[in-house]
Amino acid sequence: MKKINILYSATMAVLLLSSCSDFLDTMPDNRAEINTEAKITSLLVSAYPAAFPVMMAEMASDNAMDNGPLFSVEFQSQEDAYLWQDIVTDTDEDAPQGLWDACYLAIASANHALQAIETMGNPSSLAPQRGEALICRAYGHFILANTFCEAYNYETASKKLGIPYAINPETEVSPDYIRGTLEETFSKIAADIQEGLPLIDDNLYSVPKYHFNKKAANAFAARFYLYYLQADKSNYEKVIEYANAVLGATPTKVLRTYDADFGTLSSPTNVADAFISAKSPANLLITPIYSSWPYTYGPWNLSQRYGQAKEICDNENLRADGIWGTAKNLVAANTIWNPQEKMPFPKLGMYFEYSDKVNGIGHRHAIMVPFTANETILCRAEAYIMKAQPEYGKAVTDINDWLVSVCYAGKAPTVTEDDINNFYKSIKCMPTVITNAAERTVKKQLNPIIAFVDTKQENFIHCILHLRRVETIHEGLRWFDIKRYGIEISHNRDGLTPDVLTKDDPRRAFQLPQDVIDAGLEANPRN
């Protein structure tokens, strides 16, 4: 288990998440009173979760395979996630327990800030802080819901389990909590976004990209409403609206330039530093987390049992042919380091904080970029395709802008509607269980909540999911796309029959931490 150190400012309350019987309790230290604008602003630094389900999500997705018993894993949670088993042994930030605690700790900070603002009479001068706190609270619950709940389905959300939505700092020792429904959870996230987003003011921050600035908050709103699918498809209009606020009139000005950023770099460390740079207009929010994920997936000869092996990379992901042509045109495909059991594009680096240099003890950190302009433009393209009246031409424009971003200078093709439709129409869906690498393709059978209107729409979504898989490799978002579109996948297991994750498999929702279940919160079903 990794040691956890969370540093607080001198002016903020100390928030305690103690035993299994009070897993959401947040009791402020009576030595500190949050009674000034400066203290509230400082408190909000801790309203961003110090964990993200990146390792669990990547291992559970089709971006990983079993490389065999000749290789080992560093953490049991990595193997458990790959095998879709409940994670109970590990409790650090890469496991459900650590993620749960980190998210609710961040939510508690947001709630204490909101309470302090209310106590001070909700002055207009604190409106930006209120906006940030509401967006942070929504974001923390969004992470939890997408990790521990099934994908949102408007037909079943009122019957599916949500997660406790914390809206007040707790003062009881052992308050009672219920999970509520997924519909209730998403409705409350939407309410916080709607109230908080108009209040965001970039002038509040010295470094806006370390906070939910306007563009980051709008990017979060765009992704949320993409996941929050409604029967009338009305939320796709919201996705477009919020993405427009991020991308502006000329999206190419804010998209990442992969060639300029990474094309000449000669070390994984330099690539990682460039990827998280606050100078990149594509990076909308930058947050540190406690995690070993950069070691687990990165260019080191450790933890090689499960990963994006060459077989996946060459046939399904970065080095597979795409609408960009062959892999030689794609910068990320040529910025990959060994070992071949993991084939990492080193976008996330490991940053080690020593607590005892003499004994080599400390904490592993990663820097995440939860929202980028590149991912947001793909959210908008998906919304154009899936809205009630598809706008393929606008989606194609977004796709072509994305291609310019990720290809070497002068190598990006300009594709048409027919190019996209014909390319994905020509590819066979790979079988759920494969017998050899030749059966792998970039296309899998989709089981959408709302049926596609025709094969063209389906082919366009195959395109978007392919692009999203390339763009967000190693970031965990592929798992959520698998959940959203009911993609059935299988994981090979050495010497055993491959395990199939069907579209309705309850294991698509990670199990709650055991301490939380022991405290009385209803567990996710497992049959």
N, C-alpha and C positions, 0 to 999 in steps of 0.2 A: 504494500500500500504506500502510495506517495504521501509524504508529509504535506499538509496544506497550511500555508501561511497567507492570510488575507490581511493586507495592511489598510488601516483606517486612518483618515485624517484626524487630527487632534480634536476637531470640533464635532465629529459625528458620533452618533449613538453606536454602542456596541450591540450588535444583534446576535442573539443566541438561537441556534437550532440544535437543541441538545438531544434528548433521548428519543427512542422510538415512540414514546407516549405523547410527545409534543413536537412532532416533526415540522409543524408549521408555526410554532410559537415564536414570537419575535418580541423579546422583552428589552426595552431600551435601558441602558446603563443610566442610573439616576445621577451620575456625576456629570453628564453632558446634556445640555438642553438645546434643542434645535430652534433657535428663536431669532435668527438673523438671516438676511438674504444670502450672505456669504456662507453660512453654515449649511443652508439648504442646497446651495450650488455645489458645495463640497460633498455633501451626502450623496448627491446623484452620481458621483463618480463610481459608487459601489452599486448602482442600479443596473449594471450590465453583467450578465452571468459570466462567471469565471470558468465556465465549462460549456462544451457544445458536443452533441452526440455524433461527432464526425467519425470516430473510430468504429463505434457500434454500427452506424449507418453504412459506412463503406464495406465493412465486413459482411453485413447482412445482404448487401446488394449483389448485382451481377458483375461488379467490378472486382470480384475476388474469386479465386479457385483454390483448391487444395493441391499444394505442390508435393505432398507426400511426407512420410514419417522421417525422411532423412533430414528434414528441417524442423526447427523448433518455433515456439511462440514465447514471447516475453511475459505476456499476461494471459491468465485463464479467460478473462473477459473477451479477448480477441477471438479465441476458439469458440467460446459459447455463442458469440454474436454470429460467427460464420455458420455454426450448426443450428442456429435459431433456437437455442436453448435458453432458459431463464438464467440470467447472470446473477449469481448469489455469492460467489467467492470474493470477487474484487469489489471494493467500495470506493475506489478513487474517482477522480473527475472524468475518466474515460468509461465509467460504469454507471448504471442507473442511479445508484445511491448518491454518488458524487454530483451527477447532473441534477438530480432532484433537489439536493441541498443547495447547490449553487444557484439554481433558478429561483427557488423560493427565498433565498437570502437576498438576491437582487430585487425581487418583487417586494420584499419587506422594506428595503431601503426606499424604493419608490413610494410605498404606502406611508412611511414615516415622513417623507418630504411632503406628500399631499396633505397629511394631517397637520403638519406644521404650517403650511400655507393657509389652510383653512382656519387654524387657530389665530393666525395673524390677520384674518379678515379678508383673505383673497385679494390682496392689493394688485393693481394692474401691473406694477413693476415686477411681480413674481409670475406673471402669465407665462413667460417662456419656460421657467422652471417647472410650472405645472404641466405644460405641454410635454416637456421631456419626460417627466415622471409618468404621465399617462401612457406615452408611447413605450417607455421601458417596461411598464407593467404589462402592456399588451404583448410585447415581444417575449418576455419571460414565459408567459402562459402559452404563447404560440409555439415556442420550442417544446414545452412540456406536452402540449396536446398532440403535436405531430410525432412525438417520440412514443408516448405511452397510450395513444388512442389510435383507433382505426382511421383511415382516410375519411374526410368529410364527404358524406353522401346525403343530399337533401331528403332523400326518401327514407332514410333510416336514422338520421342524426338525432332525432328526438327519442330514440330507443337505445342508442349506443352510449357507452360510458364516456364521460368527459373527465376533467380533472378539477380539483377544488380551485375556485377562482377567488384568490385572496384580495380583498378590497380594503381591509382595515388592518392596522397594526394590532396584534393580539396582546391582550393583557391578562388573559386567563392562563392558568398553568396547563390545563389539558382540555382545550375546547374541542367540541365535536365537529368533524368535517365529513361532508359527503361529496362524492365525485360529481353528482349532477349528470346531465346529459351532454353529449357532444354539441348539440344544438345550442344549449345554454352557454357552453364555453365559447363557441365561436361568436355568438351574439354579443357576449361581453367584451371579447377582443375587438369586435367591430365598433362597439360603443366607445371604447377607450381611444381607438384610432380616430374616430370621427370627432371626438371632443379635443383630443390632444394635438392633432396635426395642424390645425390653423394657428395654434399658439406658438409653434416652434419659431425661434428667432436665432439665426446664425450669429448675430452680434453678441450673444451671450458667451460664446466660446472663444478662447484664445487659439485653440486648434480644433476647428469644427468637425474634422473627420474622426475625432475620438469620441464624438457624441452623436446623438440622433439629430443631425442638422436637417435642413429642409429636404435636400435630395435623398439622404438616407432614409428619412421617415417616409417619403413618397415611394421609394423603392420597396420598403417594407409593406406599405399599403398595397402596392401593385402585386407583390407575391401573395399576400394574404388573400386578396380577392380572387386571385387565380385559383387558389386552393378552395375558396369558399363558393363552390359552384351552386348556382340556383337553377331551377327547372326552366325558367324563362331566359336564362343566359344573361340576365341584366348585369351581373357583376363583371362581365367581360368589359363593359363600357367603363366601369370604375378602374379596371386594370389599365386600360388605355389612357384614361384621364391622369392617373397618378404616374404612369410611365412617361407621359408627355412632360410632366413637371420635372422629371429627372433628365430627360434626353434633349429637351429644347428643340429648336427649329433645325439644328444641324447636329444630329447624333454623332457623326464621326469626330466631332471636337471633344467628346467626352468618352469615347470608347478607347479601350486599351490598344496601343500599337505594339503588338507582340514582337514584330521584327526589331523595332527600335529599342524596346524594353529588354528583350532577352536574346536577340539574334546573334550577338557577338560575345555573350558572357561565357566564361570558361569554367565556372565552378558552381556547384549547387547552392552554396551559400550566397553567391552574388545574385543568382536567379531568385532565391527566396527574398532577399532584401529588396530587390527591384519589384517583386510582385506586391509586397505590402507597403510600398512607398506612399507616403501621404502626398507626394508631389504628383502622383498619377491621377489625372482627372477621372479615371474609371473607378477608383477606389472611393466609395461613398461613406463607409463606416469601417473603422479599424479597431479591433478589440483584442486584448490579450486573454488567453485562457491557460489553465493548467492542463497539460496534456502531453502524452508520450507519442501521439500520432505521427509527428514528423519522423521519429525514430522508427516507428512501426512500418510506415509505408516507404520511407526514404532510402537514399542510396548507401545503405549500410548493410553489412552481412550479418544481420540479426533479424529475428522475428520473421523468417521467410516461409513459414509453413503455409500461410494463407496470404494471397495478394493478387494484384493485377499482373498475372504472369504474361509472358510474351504471347501465349496463345490467345488471350483475351485482347491484349493491346493491338496485335496485328490484324485481328479479324472483326473485332467489335468496337474498338475505341480509337485511340489517338492515331494509330498507324493503319487503320482500315481506310479504304477508298471512300470518298464522300463527294458531295457536290462541289467541293474545292478541287477535285481531281485526285491525284495520288498523294501519299503522305509527304512527298518531297516538297509540296507547296505549303504545308502546315507547320508553322514555327514550333508549336508545342511537341509535334511528333518528332522533331529533330533536336529537342532539348530534353532528352531522356537519358538517365544514367542507369547503370547496372545497380543491383543484380537483376537478372532476367526473371526471377521469381516475383519481382514487384514492379519493374519497369517504371520508375517514378519520374514524373515531371515535377521537379522540386520547388513547387510554388510555396510550400509551407516549411519554414525552417525551424530548427530547434534552438531555443534560447535558454541557457541554463543559468539559474540564479543560485549562487553558493550561499548557504547559511553557515557552512563550516568548510573553508577551503583546505584546511590541513587534512581533514578526514574525507574530503571530496563529497560532502553531503549538501544537498540542495534540492531545488525544485525544477522540474522540466516545464517550460512554457512553450506555447505556440502563439503566433499572431494570426488571427483569423480576419478575413475581409468578408463579413457576412453579406454585404450588399455591394454589387458592382454595376456599373452602367452596362457591361456586356451581358450580364444575366438579365438585367431589366429589359433590354431591348428584345431578348428572346421571350420574356413574359408578354411583352406587347405583341410580338408577332403571333404567339399562340392565341392571344385574345382576338386578334384580327381574324384568324382562321376559324375560331370556334364561336364567334358571336352569331346571333340569330340570322343575320345576313352577312356571310363571310366576305371579307375584303382581302382577297388573295393578293391583289396588286400592292397594297400597303405592306402586307406581310413579306412579299418578295423584296421590297425596298429595304426593310429591316434586315432581312437575311443577307442581302448583298452588302449592306453596311457592316454587318458582323463579319462577313468573309474578308473584307478589306482589313478589318482589325486583326484577324488571326493568321492571315497568310503572309508570306514574304512579300516585300514591296514589288509590285508589278506582277505578282503571281495569282492574284485573286480573280477568278472568272466572274463575269456578270451573268447570273442565271436568270431564267425566265420561269413563268408558271409551268410551262410544258417541261422544261428541264427538270424541275423538282418533281413534278408528278411522274414523269417517265422514269427518272432514276430510281425512285423508291418502288414504283410499280414493277420494275424489272428484278427486284431482289426478293428472294424467298424468305419467309419468316423462318427463323431457325427453330428447330424443335425444342420443346421444353427440356427434354433429356437428350443430350448429345452423346454420340459414340466416338466421334473423332473431331479434330479441330476444323476440318473442312466443312463441317455442318454449321459452324459459327458464322453469323452475319450481323449486320448493324440493325436488323429489323426483328422485332418480336411481336407475337400476337397481342393485340390490345383489347381490353375489355372495359370500355369507357362507361361512365355512369349514364351519359346521354349518348345514344347511338349516333354514329356519324351519318351525315345526310347522303354521302356518296363516297366512292373510293378516292376521289380527289382530295376530299377533306382528310380522309384517313392517311393518305400518303403524305400530305403536308404535315400532319402531326407526327408521323414517323420521322420526318425531316427535323422538326423542332426538337423532338426527344433525342435524336442523334446529336444535334448541335449542343443541346443542353448537357448531354453526357460528356462531350468533349470539353466544353467550357468549364464545367464544374467538377472535373475529375479531381479526386482526393478530397473533396469538400463535403461529402455526405448527402448532397442534394439529389443524387440519382435515386437513392432509396425512397425519397418522398415522391418522385415521379413514378417509380414502380408501384407505389401504393395508390397514387391518384388514378392511374390508368389500368389498374388491375392486371399488371403484367405478371404472368406466371413464369417463375424461374426455378432452376434446380441448382443445387450445390453438389459437386462430386465429393465423395468421401473415400479415402484410400481403402480398397478392399471391400467396400460396402456398396449397396445399391444407392444411386444418387437420391437425395432428399428433394422432393418437389414442394415448392411453396405456391399453393393454388391462390386464385384471386380472392377467395373468401377465407383463407387460412388465418385463424386468430393470432398466429405468431407474427403477423405484420405489425401488431402493437407490442412493443417491448413490455415485458412484465415490470410492474412497479417494484421498487426496492422492498426487500423482505421486511425491513424494519417498519416500513409504512404499512405493509399488509398486516404485520403483527400488531400494529397500533389500531387496527380495526377498519382500515380503508379497503373497499372491495377490490379484489384482485382481478386482473384481466382473465377472461375465460381461456382455457387451454384444451378444449375439445369441441 
